Structures are given as structure tokens and as C-alpha cells.
């Protein structure tokens, strides 16, 4: 588990199939809440995240399915 901001650096010093799970994912323009180190899903993907954790933006949404698809 690491910040999407650090995933690229971590992948440079680990084996090729190392899994980087990145929490703190927020949609562009979304509220950061109490998260200090946030990133968009696209930023996380481009930096090598193998999995992302999108919690409150989905669970607190009026339409969680719509937010998931975003």
C-alpha cells in the first residue's frame, strides 16, 4: 500500500509483478476530505498503481454507481 505519488518510485526498486495498491483516490475536482496525499484514478494508473482504493467518494455519493463509472 502506497501513495499514488510514490508508486512509480517503488516500482523502480521492486520486482516487475509487485502490486501497488493506492488509497486516497479522488475524482478530478472532488473534495479531498481529510486525505493529504490524493491523486486521480488516471494519475494513479499512469504512475503504476495496480489497484486503487476509492472509498468515500463512492460510499458517500448520492449515486454510488454513477461515481464508480466516472
Secondary structure, DSSP 8 states (H G I E B T S, - for coil): ---TTTHHHHHHTS-TT---EE--B--TT---TT-SS-B-HHHHHHTT-SEE---HHHHTSTTHHHHHH-
